[in-house]
Amino acid sequence: MNAITSAGAASAASPTVTKAVIPAAGLGTRFLPATKATPKEMLPVVDRPAIQYVVEEASAAGLDDVLLVTGRNKRAVEDHFDNNTELEHVLAAKGDTERLEAVRQVTGLARMHHVRQGAPLGLGHAVLCARSHVGDEPFAVLLGDDLIGPGETLLEEMLRVRARYGGSVIALMRVEPDQTHLYGCAAVEPAEDADGGDGDGTLVRVTDLVEKPAREAAPSRYAVIGRYVLDPAVFDVLETTTPGHGGEIQLTDALRELATSDEHPVHGVIFSGRRYDTGDRASYLRTIVELACERPDLGPDFRQWLSEFVLSGRRMAATG
Protein backbone atom coordinates (compact mmCIF):
# COMPACT_ATOMS: atom_id res chain seq x y z
CA MET A 1 0.00 0.00 0.00
CA ASN A 2 1.08 3.59 -0.57
CA ALA A 3 2.13 5.09 2.73
CA ILE A 4 0.07 7.88 4.21
CA THR A 5 2.35 10.63 5.40
CA SER A 6 2.22 11.19 9.13
CA ALA A 7 3.21 14.78 9.85
CA GLY A 8 4.55 15.45 13.28
CA ALA A 9 4.54 13.37 16.42
CA ALA A 10 1.36 12.22 18.08
CA SER A 11 -0.03 14.84 20.41
CA ALA A 12 -1.18 14.27 23.97
CA ALA A 13 -4.72 14.05 22.55
CA SER A 14 -3.63 11.15 20.32
CA PRO A 15 -1.75 8.69 22.52
CA THR A 16 -0.20 5.59 21.02
CA VAL A 17 -2.69 2.81 20.39
CA THR A 18 -1.69 -0.43 22.12
CA LYS A 19 -4.99 -2.26 22.59
CA ALA A 20 -7.04 -4.30 20.14
CA VAL A 21 -10.57 -5.57 20.62
CA ILE A 22 -11.71 -8.62 18.64
CA PRO A 23 -15.43 -9.45 18.85
CA ALA A 24 -15.83 -13.23 18.78
CA ALA A 25 -19.27 -13.91 20.21
CA GLY A 26 -21.19 -14.71 17.02
CA LEU A 27 -23.03 -18.01 16.61
CA GLY A 28 -21.66 -18.80 13.14
CA THR A 29 -25.04 -19.98 11.85
CA ARG A 30 -23.93 -19.84 8.21
CA PHE A 31 -21.53 -22.71 8.91
CA LEU A 32 -23.92 -25.03 10.72
CA PRO A 33 -23.67 -27.88 11.56
CA ALA A 34 -19.87 -27.45 11.69
CA THR A 35 -20.25 -24.65 14.24
CA LYS A 36 -22.78 -26.41 16.45
CA ALA A 37 -20.06 -27.21 18.99
CA THR A 38 -17.00 -25.54 17.41
CA PRO A 39 -16.67 -21.72 17.43
CA LYS A 40 -16.64 -20.32 13.90
CA GLU A 41 -13.47 -18.43 14.78
CA MET A 42 -11.72 -21.79 15.24
CA LEU A 43 -12.50 -23.10 11.77
CA PRO A 44 -9.12 -23.78 10.15
CA VAL A 45 -7.69 -21.69 7.34
CA VAL A 46 -4.98 -24.07 6.10
CA ASP A 47 -3.38 -24.98 9.45
CA ARG A 48 -4.36 -22.07 11.70
CA PRO A 49 -7.76 -21.06 13.04
CA ALA A 50 -9.12 -17.94 11.36
CA ILE A 51 -8.90 -15.85 14.52
CA GLN A 52 -5.16 -16.49 14.83
CA TYR A 53 -4.56 -14.59 11.60
CA VAL A 54 -6.38 -11.60 13.10
CA VAL A 55 -4.39 -11.67 16.34
CA GLU A 56 -1.18 -11.97 14.31
CA GLU A 57 -2.19 -8.89 12.32
CA ALA A 58 -2.78 -6.92 15.51
CA SER A 59 0.53 -8.06 16.95
CA ALA A 60 2.43 -7.15 13.78
CA ALA A 61 0.98 -3.63 13.99
CA GLY A 62 2.34 -3.22 17.52
CA LEU A 63 -0.87 -3.90 19.42
CA ASP A 64 0.37 -6.10 22.25
CA ASP A 65 -2.82 -6.06 24.36
CA VAL A 66 -5.72 -8.01 22.83
CA LEU A 67 -9.21 -8.35 24.30
CA LEU A 68 -11.42 -11.12 22.93
CA VAL A 69 -15.13 -10.41 23.36
CA THR A 70 -16.57 -13.91 23.54
CA GLY A 71 -19.83 -15.64 24.39
CA ARG A 72 -21.08 -19.04 25.43
CA ASN A 73 -19.40 -22.08 23.86
CA LYS A 74 -16.30 -20.03 23.00
CA ARG A 75 -13.95 -21.64 25.49
CA ALA A 76 -11.90 -23.13 22.64
CA VAL A 77 -11.06 -19.63 21.41
CA GLU A 78 -9.74 -18.65 24.83
CA ASP A 79 -7.84 -21.93 25.23
CA HIS A 80 -6.14 -21.58 21.85
CA PHE A 81 -4.11 -18.59 23.03
CA ASP A 82 -3.31 -20.10 26.43
CA ASN A 83 -0.37 -22.32 27.36
CA ASN A 84 -0.77 -26.08 26.90
CA THR A 85 1.98 -27.48 29.05
CA GLU A 86 1.07 -31.12 28.43
CA LEU A 87 1.13 -30.71 24.65
CA GLU A 88 4.42 -28.83 24.76
CA HIS A 89 5.94 -31.57 26.92
CA VAL A 90 4.86 -34.27 24.46
CA LEU A 91 6.25 -32.36 21.47
CA ALA A 92 9.52 -31.67 23.30
CA ALA A 93 9.87 -35.35 24.23
CA LYS A 94 9.40 -36.31 20.59
CA GLY A 95 11.94 -33.74 19.46
CA ASP A 96 9.28 -32.13 17.26
CA THR A 97 10.80 -28.65 17.48
CA GLU A 98 8.92 -27.26 14.48
CA ARG A 99 5.47 -27.90 15.93
CA LEU A 100 6.62 -27.00 19.42
CA GLU A 101 7.74 -23.58 18.18
CA ALA A 102 4.43 -23.10 16.34
CA VAL A 103 2.47 -23.83 19.51
CA ARG A 104 4.60 -21.53 21.65
CA GLN A 105 4.44 -18.76 19.06
CA VAL A 106 0.66 -18.59 19.46
CA THR A 107 0.84 -17.88 23.18
CA GLY A 108 3.48 -15.20 22.67
CA LEU A 109 1.58 -13.07 20.18
CA ALA A 110 0.11 -10.66 22.73
CA ARG A 111 -1.22 -10.30 26.24
CA MET A 112 -4.63 -11.90 25.85
CA HIS A 113 -7.73 -10.93 27.83
CA HIS A 114 -11.33 -12.06 27.65
CA VAL A 115 -14.75 -10.64 28.42
CA ARG A 116 -18.15 -12.21 27.84
CA GLN A 117 -20.88 -10.55 25.80
CA GLY A 118 -23.91 -11.78 27.69
CA ALA A 119 -26.42 -11.40 24.85
CA PRO A 120 -26.13 -11.09 21.05
CA LEU A 121 -27.01 -7.41 20.90
CA GLY A 122 -24.81 -6.41 17.98
CA LEU A 123 -21.32 -5.20 17.17
CA GLY A 124 -21.84 -1.91 18.95
CA HIS A 125 -22.73 -3.74 22.14
CA ALA A 126 -19.70 -6.03 21.76
CA VAL A 127 -17.44 -2.98 21.52
CA LEU A 128 -19.15 -1.44 24.54
CA CYS A 129 -18.32 -4.60 26.52
CA ALA A 130 -14.66 -3.62 26.13
CA ARG A 131 -15.04 -0.29 27.90
CA SER A 132 -13.77 -1.33 31.32
CA HIS A 133 -10.65 -2.85 29.75
CA VAL A 134 -9.91 -0.09 27.26
CA GLY A 135 -10.64 2.86 29.53
CA ASP A 136 -9.94 6.30 28.09
CA GLU A 137 -7.46 5.13 25.46
CA PRO A 138 -7.90 4.92 21.69
CA PHE A 139 -8.11 1.31 20.53
CA ALA A 140 -8.43 -0.84 17.45
CA VAL A 141 -11.29 -3.17 16.59
CA LEU A 142 -10.63 -6.10 14.26
CA LEU A 143 -13.48 -8.32 13.12
CA GLY A 144 -12.63 -11.99 13.08
CA ASP A 145 -14.51 -12.69 9.83
CA ASP A 146 -12.28 -10.31 7.86
CA LEU A 147 -8.78 -11.48 7.06
CA ILE A 148 -6.41 -8.98 5.47
CA GLY A 149 -3.95 -10.45 3.00
CA PRO A 150 -0.37 -11.21 4.03
CA GLY A 151 1.95 -8.26 3.53
CA GLU A 152 -0.81 -5.63 3.58
CA THR A 153 -0.28 -2.67 5.88
CA LEU A 154 -3.85 -1.45 6.29
CA LEU A 155 -3.91 -1.45 10.09
CA GLU A 156 -0.53 0.26 10.37
CA GLU A 157 -1.72 3.03 8.05
CA MET A 158 -4.90 3.49 10.05
CA LEU A 159 -2.84 3.87 13.20
CA ARG A 160 -0.73 6.54 11.49
CA VAL A 161 -3.89 8.42 10.49
CA ARG A 162 -5.13 8.31 14.08
CA ALA A 163 -1.76 9.64 15.31
CA ARG A 164 -1.92 12.53 12.86
CA TYR A 165 -5.59 13.54 12.96
CA GLY A 166 -6.99 12.08 16.18
CA GLY A 167 -10.62 10.99 16.18
CA SER A 168 -11.59 7.63 14.71
CA VAL A 169 -10.48 5.85 11.56
CA ILE A 170 -12.38 3.22 9.58
CA ALA A 171 -11.34 1.00 6.68
CA LEU A 172 -13.32 1.41 3.47
CA MET A 173 -13.48 -0.70 0.34
CA ARG A 174 -15.21 0.08 -2.95
CA VAL A 175 -17.89 -2.51 -3.72
CA GLU A 176 -20.34 -3.08 -6.56
CA PRO A 177 -23.71 -1.29 -6.25
CA ASP A 178 -25.56 -4.57 -5.73
CA GLN A 179 -23.36 -5.29 -2.70
CA THR A 180 -23.89 -2.07 -0.72
CA HIS A 181 -26.85 -3.51 1.20
CA LEU A 182 -24.48 -6.00 2.85
CA TYR A 183 -22.32 -3.35 4.53
CA GLY A 184 -22.31 -0.08 6.34
CA CYS A 185 -21.68 2.56 3.66
CA ALA A 186 -19.95 5.93 4.04
CA ALA A 187 -20.41 9.34 2.49
CA VAL A 188 -16.94 10.83 2.08
CA GLU A 189 -15.07 13.94 1.01
CA PRO A 190 -11.35 14.58 0.50
CA ALA A 191 -9.51 14.88 3.78
CA GLU A 192 -7.88 18.19 4.54
CA ASP A 193 -4.13 18.15 3.94
CA ALA A 194 -4.24 14.52 2.74
CA ASP A 195 -2.25 13.00 -0.09
CA GLY A 196 -4.15 12.45 -3.30
CA GLY A 197 -4.36 9.36 -5.44
CA ASP A 198 -6.68 6.43 -5.80
CA GLY A 199 -6.76 3.00 -4.24
CA ASP A 200 -4.57 1.85 -1.38
CA GLY A 201 -3.74 4.50 1.15
CA THR A 202 -6.24 7.12 -0.06
CA LEU A 203 -7.45 9.13 2.92
CA VAL A 204 -10.94 10.65 3.12
CA ARG A 205 -13.10 12.41 5.69
CA VAL A 206 -16.29 10.54 6.53
CA THR A 207 -19.33 12.80 6.64
CA ASP A 208 -22.11 10.24 7.06
CA LEU A 209 -22.67 6.50 7.53
CA VAL A 210 -25.65 4.25 6.83
CA GLU A 211 -25.88 0.65 8.01
CA LYS A 212 -26.84 -1.79 5.21
CA PRO A 213 -28.74 0.70 3.06
CA ALA A 214 -31.00 -0.22 0.17
CA ARG A 215 -29.13 0.13 -3.11
CA GLU A 216 -30.90 3.37 -4.02
CA ALA A 217 -30.21 4.84 -0.56
CA ALA A 218 -26.49 4.08 -0.36
CA PRO A 219 -24.49 7.31 0.08
CA SER A 220 -21.59 5.84 -1.94
CA ARG A 221 -20.01 2.57 -2.97
CA TYR A 222 -17.52 2.79 -0.10
CA ALA A 223 -18.28 -0.05 2.30
CA VAL A 224 -16.98 -0.27 5.86
CA ILE A 225 -14.87 -3.40 6.32
CA GLY A 226 -13.78 -4.96 9.58
CA ARG A 227 -10.96 -2.70 10.74
CA TYR A 228 -11.46 0.32 13.01
CA VAL A 229 -9.26 2.57 15.14
CA LEU A 230 -11.63 4.23 17.57
CA ASP A 231 -11.52 7.21 19.87
CA PRO A 232 -12.77 6.35 23.39
CA ALA A 233 -15.52 8.95 22.84
CA VAL A 234 -17.36 6.19 20.98
CA PHE A 235 -18.22 4.54 24.32
CA ASP A 236 -20.38 7.44 25.52
CA VAL A 237 -22.22 7.40 22.20
CA LEU A 238 -22.75 3.63 22.31
CA GLU A 239 -24.21 3.92 25.80
CA THR A 240 -27.13 5.88 24.34
CA THR A 241 -27.35 4.28 20.89
CA THR A 242 -30.71 2.62 20.39
CA PRO A 243 -31.02 -0.66 18.48
CA GLY A 244 -30.95 -0.08 14.74
CA HIS A 245 -30.77 -2.41 11.74
CA GLY A 246 -31.68 -5.96 12.74
CA GLY A 247 -32.68 -4.85 16.22
CA GLU A 248 -29.02 -4.64 17.24
CA ILE A 249 -26.84 -1.85 18.58
CA GLN A 250 -24.87 -0.89 15.50
CA LEU A 251 -21.33 0.47 15.70
CA THR A 252 -22.05 2.22 12.39
CA ASP A 253 -24.80 4.28 14.04
CA ALA A 254 -22.46 5.43 16.81
CA LEU A 255 -19.75 6.35 14.31
CA ARG A 256 -22.33 8.28 12.28
CA GLU A 257 -23.04 10.44 15.33
CA LEU A 258 -19.33 11.14 15.72
CA ALA A 259 -18.85 11.79 12.00
CA THR A 260 -21.65 14.33 11.87
CA SER A 261 -20.36 16.22 14.90
CA ASP A 262 -17.65 18.87 14.93
CA GLU A 263 -15.72 17.46 17.87
CA HIS A 264 -14.65 13.96 16.84
CA PRO A 265 -13.58 13.53 13.22
CA VAL A 266 -13.93 10.19 11.48
CA HIS A 267 -11.51 9.45 8.66
CA GLY A 268 -11.52 6.58 6.23
CA VAL A 269 -8.63 4.76 4.59
CA ILE A 270 -9.70 3.35 1.22
CA PHE A 271 -8.27 -0.12 0.86
CA SER A 272 -7.96 -2.02 -2.40
CA GLY A 273 -5.63 -4.78 -1.28
CA ARG A 274 -6.52 -8.36 -0.50
CA ARG A 275 -9.31 -9.05 1.95
CA TYR A 276 -10.97 -12.37 2.68
CA ASP A 277 -14.45 -12.82 4.14
CA THR A 278 -14.27 -16.06 6.11
CA GLY A 279 -17.85 -15.61 7.33
CA ASP A 280 -19.16 -16.69 3.92
CA ARG A 281 -18.79 -20.35 2.94
CA ALA A 282 -17.74 -19.81 -0.67
CA SER A 283 -15.32 -17.03 0.25
CA TYR A 284 -13.96 -19.18 3.09
CA LEU A 285 -13.09 -21.95 0.63
CA ARG A 286 -11.45 -19.49 -1.77
CA THR A 287 -9.42 -18.09 1.12
CA ILE A 288 -8.04 -21.51 1.99
CA VAL A 289 -7.14 -22.26 -1.63
CA GLU A 290 -5.43 -18.92 -2.23
CA LEU A 291 -3.43 -18.92 1.01
CA ALA A 292 -2.44 -22.56 0.56
CA CYS A 293 -1.20 -21.80 -2.97
CA GLU A 294 1.05 -19.07 -1.55
CA ARG A 295 2.64 -21.25 1.12
CA PRO A 296 6.19 -22.27 0.18
CA ASP A 297 5.78 -25.60 1.98
CA LEU A 298 2.43 -26.46 0.40
CA GLY A 299 2.05 -24.30 -2.66
CA PRO A 300 4.06 -26.09 -5.37
CA ASP A 301 2.43 -29.50 -4.95
CA PHE A 302 -0.99 -28.05 -4.18
CA ARG A 303 -0.99 -25.76 -7.24
CA GLN A 304 -0.04 -28.70 -9.46
CA TRP A 305 -2.84 -30.84 -8.04
CA LEU A 306 -5.29 -27.96 -8.34
CA SER A 307 -4.41 -27.39 -12.00
CA GLU A 308 -4.89 -31.08 -12.76
CA PHE A 309 -8.16 -31.14 -10.85
CA VAL A 310 -9.54 -28.12 -12.73
CA LEU A 311 -8.40 -29.58 -16.05
CA SER A 312 -10.02 -32.93 -15.31
CA GLY A 313 -13.23 -31.14 -14.35
CA ARG A 314 -13.28 -29.31 -17.67
CA ARG A 315 -12.77 -32.57 -19.49
CA MET A 316 -15.64 -34.18 -17.61
CA ALA A 317 -17.88 -31.20 -18.37
CA ALA A 318 -16.95 -31.33 -22.06
CA THR A 319 -17.66 -35.05 -22.35
CA GLY A 320 -20.69 -35.05 -20.09
N, C-alpha and C positions, 0 to 999 in steps of 0.2 A: 504494500500500500504506500501511497505517497504520504510522506510525513507532514503532519500539521505543525506549523511553527509554533513554538511555545515561547512567547516573549516575556522575559522577566521571571523572577522566582515567584513561587506561590506565596500569596499574602497570608496574613494571619486568618483572614476570612476563608481561605481555601487550604486547609491543612492537608497533609499527605493522606491519601486514601490507603488504608491497610486492611480493611475488612470487606469480606464478600458474603453475600447472603444467597443461598441456593434453595429455592422452594422445591420440595420433593415430597409433597403430601398427596399428589394426585392418585386416582384409583387406576389409571391406565386401562380404561374400559375398551379402548380400541384394539388392545392386544389380548383380550380374553379369548380362550381360557388360560393362556400362558401366564397372565398376571393375576390369576386367582389367588395364588399363594406367594408369588414372587414379585417384588416391587418392579415396576416398569423401568425404574432407573438402573436396575441391576441386569437388565437384558444385555447380553454381550454384543459388543461391536468388535469383531475379530476376537481378541483375547482379553479385552478389558470391558468392564461394565460401562455403559454410556456415561454415567455420572462421573467416573474417574477422569474422562477427557475434560470435563468441565472444571473439576478441581485442579487439574494440571494446568489448564489455561489461566485460572486465577493465580495459581502459584507462580507461573512464568511471568505474570504481569506485576509481581511483587506484593500480592495480597496474601499475607501469611496467616491470616485469621479468617477462618471459614465457618459460617453458621449454616447448618442444614436445618431447614424447616420441614419437619417430617410429620407423619400421621400414624395411625394404627397400621400394623402389619409392615412397618418399614424398618424393623430391627436389623434386617440384613444390610441395609444401607449404612447404618451406624457401625455395624460390626466390620464392614469392609475396610474402613479407615482406622480400625483399632488394631492393636498388636494381637498376633496369634502365636503365642509362645510355643505351643505344642507343634504347630505346623512348621515353624522355623526350626525347631529342634530336629524334626524328622528330616527336613531338607538338608540341614547341616550334617546330620549323621550319614546321609546318602552321598554327601559331597556334591550335591546339586546346587552349585554356587549361583548359576544363572537365575534359576527360579527363586532362590533365597533372596537374591538382590532385588528381584522384581517385587516380591512380597514386602520387603523392608522399605522399598522406595515409596510404596503407597502410603505407609504410615508416616513418612517423613515429609509429605507434600506441604502440610500446613498444620497449624493448631486447629483441631476440629472441635466444634461445639454443636449442640443439638437443642432444638426446642420443638415442642409438639404444637401443631395447629389443630385445635380441638374439633373443628367443624370445617367442612369444605365450603368456605364462604368467599372464595375467589383469591386472585393474585394479590390484590390490594390488602386483603386481610392477612395473607401469608407474610407480606412485607411488614405489616404492622406488628406481627408476632415477634419480629426481630428488634423492636424498639429498645427493650431493656438491655439487650446485648450491645447494640450499636451506640446507644446514647446520643450525644450531640455531634457525632462525627459524620462526615460524608462517607458513603459506602457504595459498593457495587452490588448489583443484582444480576445473577446469571441463571437463566432458565435451563433446566436440565434437558429439555427436549431439543434445544438448539445446540448443535456442535459447530464450531467455527473451524475451518480447514487448517491443517498443520501449516505453520509458517506465517499465518495471517497475524497482523498486529492491531486488530480492531480495538481490543480492550485497552492496550497501551495508549493508543491515540485518544480514546475517550478520556482516559485519565489525564492526559496532557491538556485536553480542552477544559476539563474541570479545573485544573491548576491555573489556567490562564484566565478563564472567564467566571469561575465560580458557578453557582446554580447547579442545575442538573443537566445531564447529557444522556441522550438516547441514541440507539443505533437504528438507522433507517435503511430500507432496501427497496428499490423500485420493483414493483410487481405489475403483472398484467391487470387490466381493468376488471376482468372477471374473477380476480383473486382478492380484491380489496375487502370484500365482506368477511374474509377470514382473519383479518388483522385489525389492530388499531391503526388508523391512518392520520398523517400529520399534514397540516397546512404549514408551509415554510416560506421563508424569505432569506435572501443572502445575509450572512452574518457580518456584522460590522467588523472591519479590519481583518477579514478572513481571506485566506488564499483562494484564488479562483480555481477553475478546472472542473472536470466532471469525473464521476466514478469514485474510486477509493479515495478516502481522505477529504472529500468535499465537506465543508462545514456550513451549516445553515442555522438560522434562528427559527425555532418552532413557535408559531403564533396560535395554533389551535390543534386539537386532537379529537378524534371521534372513534369510539370503540366499535369495530365491526359494522361499518356503515353499509347501507345498500349501495349498489354500484353507482346509481345516479346521485347519491348524497356524499360520496367520498370527496374530501377536500383536495386530494392529490392521489398519485399512485405510489407515494412513499409510505411503506408499511413499517410499523415498529416491530423489530425482531428482538430476540431475547437477551439483550445486553443493555444495562442501565448503569449510570453512575449518578447517584441521587444525593441531593442536599438533605440534611436531616429535617428541614422544614416540611418535607413530604409527610412526616408522621402526624403533625398537627392537622394537616388536611385530610389524611386518611381517617383520623378519629371521627370526623364529621361527614365523611363521604357516604352517601346513601347507596344501597344496592342499585346497580345499573343493569347493563346487558346481561341476560341470563340469571337475573336475581342475585348477582354476586357483587362484591365490592371490587371495583375495577381500578387497578393502578393507573390506567389511561385517564380515567376521570379526575383523579387527584392531580396528575401531571398537567391536565388541561387547565385546572384552576391555577396552578403555578405559572403556566405558559401565558395565560391571559392577564396575569398581574404585572405590576411594574417592579416588584421587589425581588423576584426569584426567576431569573432567566432560565429557559430550557433550550439547549442547543441540540442539534442532531448531526451525527456523522453519517454520511451516506456511504454505505458499504456495498461493493460489487464483487467482493471476493467469494470464496467458497463457504457455503453454509449448508448444513445438513439438518433436516427435520426428522429426528428419530421418533417423534410421536405419531408419525404416519407410517403404516406398514410398508407401502411400496417404497417410500423414501428411505425407510430404515434398511431395507434390503439393498437399495442402491448405495447407501452409505457403506455398508459392509463390503460390497464388491469393490468400490472405488478405493477405500482405505487399504483393503487387502492387496489390491493390485500395486499400490505404492510401497508396500513393505519390502525391504530388500531381502528379508528372509523367506517371504512367501510369494512375493510378486512374480518372479520369473516363471515358476512352475504353474502358479495359479492363472496367470495371463494366457499361457499356452493352453491349459485345459479349457479356459473360458472361450478362447477363440475356436477350439475344436468343437466345443459344445454348441456354440452359436452356429457354426457352419453345418453341423449335423442337423440342427433344428431347421435350418433353411432347406436342407436337402429333403428332410421329411415333409416339410410343408409343400415343397415343389412336387413331390411324388405322391402326396396324399390327395 
